[in-house]
Amino acid sequence: MNAFHSTPPGSIRAEFIRIINSFSTYLCSRKDSKISFPGISEASETIIQGWGKEAPIQAAFFFEGPENAPVFIIDSGTSFFKGETGALLSRIIAAMGLSAEKVFICNSGAPRAVAEKIRQVSPKIIITLGQEAGRVILGSEFSLEAMRGKFHEFEGTRVMPTLHPSFLLEQPQYKRQVWEDMKLVMEYAGL
């Protein structure tokens, strides 16, 4: 048994090893993904700077993609292109004729940070994936069931709420609805 396996679960060393293993898994999944994004996000830099400090940083906002992307996606999760859900999202993006250079994606964990990023990126269109992501910019009264498939606005930018890829994996009969939503996005954004 090596030192990695004999480390007590609650120790700082165990936490560091867990983070490194998680990061290694992430890098391997990115290597296999057809979509790759250059650079490291500000959120990742913040997390790295927090390593070894007594109180771990609670990073609630993750994002990746170019700052000039015409399409801005808000996801309810934080592992954008990981696993089956990520693979499905990658296929949807590719089917739309988009590449990594045209998509900025973030999670919905910090509404103010999301709004600020939208202002910085100034995209042509915003796509929200799932109920939680829609509520971040369309308000607490947002109902995905009632509002998906139609354009809405956030500070002058069109927003298309749609179903989350994880839901589509559980309920594949709804894939057609999402594709109809994406066709509206492509038409509006000239994709």
C-alpha positions in Angstrom: 0.0 0.0 0.0 1.4 3.4 -1.0 1.2 6.6 1.0 -1.9 7.7 -1.0 -3.9 4.8 0.3 -2.9 5.0 3.9 -3.8 8.7 4.4 -6.6 9.3 7.0 -9.8 10.5 5.2 -10.2 13.8 7.0 -6.6 15.0 6.6 -5.4 17.9 4.5 -3.3 15.5 2.5 -6.3 13.3 1.7 -8.2 16.4 0.6 -5.3 17.5 -1.6 -5.1 14.0 -3.1 -8.9 14.0 -3.7 -8.6 17.3 -5.5 -5.6 16.2 -7.7 -7.4 12.9 -8.6 -10.6 14.9 -9.4 -8.5 17.3 -11.6 -6.8 14.4 -13.3 -10.2 12.8 -14.1 -11.4 16.1 -15.4 -8.3 16.5 -17.7 -8.7 13.0 -19.0 -12.4 13.6 -19.8 -11.5 16.9 -21.6 -8.8 15.1 -23.6 -11.5 12.7 -25.0 -14.0 15.5 -25.6 -14.5 16.8 -29.1 -14.8 20.3 -27.7 -11.9 21.9 -25.9 -11.5 25.3 -24.4 -8.1 27.1 -24.1 -6.8 28.7 -20.9 -7.9 28.5 -17.3 -10.9 30.3 -15.9 -10.8 33.0 -13.2 -12.8 30.6 -11.0 -10.1 27.9 -11.4 -7.4 30.3 -10.5 -9.3 31.3 -7.4 -9.6 27.7 -6.3 -5.9 27.0 -7.0 -4.9 30.1 -5.0 -7.0 28.7 -2.1 -5.2 25.4 -1.8 -3.5 24.9 1.5 -5.5 27.6 3.3 -7.4 26.7 6.4 -10.9 27.5 5.1 -11.5 26.1 1.7 -12.9 28.5 -0.9 -16.5 27.8 -1.8 -16.4 28.5 -5.5 -20.0 28.7 -6.7 -19.3 30.1 -10.1 -17.6 28.2 -12.9 -17.2 29.2 -16.5 -15.2 28.5 -19.6 -15.1 29.8 -23.2 -14.0 32.9 -25.1 -15.0 36.3 -23.8 -16.3 37.2 -27.3 -18.6 34.2 -27.8 -21.9 34.9 -29.6 -23.6 32.1 -27.7 -23.8 32.1 -23.9 -25.0 28.9 -22.2 -26.1 28.8 -18.5 -26.0 25.3 -17.1 -27.5 24.1 -13.8 -24.5 21.9 -13.2 -20.7 22.5 -13.0 -19.3 19.6 -15.1 -20.2 21.0 -18.4 -18.8 18.4 -20.8 -18.4 15.5 -18.4 -20.0 12.1 -18.6 -23.1 11.2 -20.6 -24.7 14.6 -20.0 -21.6 16.4 -21.2 -21.4 14.2 -24.3 -25.0 15.0 -25.2 -24.4 18.7 -24.7 -21.4 18.4 -26.9 -23.4 16.7 -29.6 -26.1 19.4 -29.4 -23.6 22.2 -29.8 -21.9 20.4 -32.7 -25.2 19.8 -34.4 -25.8 23.5 -34.2 -22.6 24.0 -36.2 -20.9 25.6 -33.2 -17.3 25.2 -32.1 -15.6 26.0 -28.8 -14.7 29.5 -30.1 -18.4 30.4 -30.4 -19.7 29.1 -27.0 -19.3 30.5 -23.5 -20.7 28.3 -20.8 -21.2 28.9 -17.1 -23.1 27.4 -14.2 -26.0 29.0 -12.5 -24.5 28.9 -9.0 -24.0 32.7 -8.5 -26.7 34.8 -10.1 -24.9 38.1 -9.8 -21.7 36.6 -11.3 -23.7 35.2 -14.2 -25.3 38.6 -14.9 -21.9 40.3 -14.8 -20.4 37.7 -17.2 -23.3 38.2 -19.6 -22.6 41.9 -19.6 -18.8 41.3 -20.2 -19.3 38.7 -23.0 -22.2 40.6 -24.6 -23.5 37.5 -26.5 -26.0 37.5 -29.4 -28.1 34.9 -27.5 -28.3 33.1 -24.2 -29.5 29.5 -23.7 -30.5 28.3 -20.3 -30.4 24.6 -19.6 -33.0 23.5 -17.0 -35.2 25.2 -14.5 -32.5 26.5 -12.1 -30.5 28.1 -15.0 -33.6 29.8 -16.3 -34.5 31.3 -12.9 -31.1 32.8 -12.6 -31.8 35.4 -15.3 -35.5 35.2 -15.9 -36.6 35.5 -12.2 -38.0 33.3 -9.5 -41.4 33.1 -11.2 -39.8 31.4 -14.2 -41.4 28.1 -15.2 -39.5 26.0 -17.7 -42.6 24.2 -18.7 -44.4 27.4 -19.5 -41.5 29.4 -21.0 -39.4 26.9 -23.0 -39.6 27.1 -26.8 -40.1 30.9 -26.8 -37.6 33.8 -26.7 -37.4 35.9 -23.6 -35.1 38.8 -22.8 -32.4 39.6 -20.3 -31.1 43.2 -20.4 -31.7 43.4 -24.2 -30.3 40.0 -25.1 -32.6 37.2 -26.2 -32.8 34.1 -24.0 -34.0 30.6 -25.0 -34.8 28.4 -22.1 -34.7 24.7 -22.8 -34.5 21.3 -21.1 -31.3 20.2 -19.5 -29.3 17.3 -21.2 -29.5 15.2 -18.0 -33.3 15.3 -18.3 -33.1 14.3 -21.9 -31.0 11.2 -20.9 -33.9 10.2 -18.6 -36.7 11.2 -20.9 -35.4 10.9 -24.5 -38.8 11.6 -26.0 -38.2 15.3 -25.3 -35.1 15.6 -27.5 -37.2 16.8 -30.4 -38.4 19.7 -28.3 -34.9 20.8 -27.5 -33.9 20.5 -31.1 -36.8 22.7 -32.1 -35.6 25.3 -29.5 -32.0 25.1 -30.9 -33.3 25.6 -34.5 -35.0 28.9 -33.3 -31.6 29.9 -31.7 -29.7 29.1 -34.9 -32.2 31.0 -37.0 -32.1 34.1 -34.7 -28.3 34.0 -34.3 -27.6 33.3 -38.0 -25.8 30.0 -37.3 
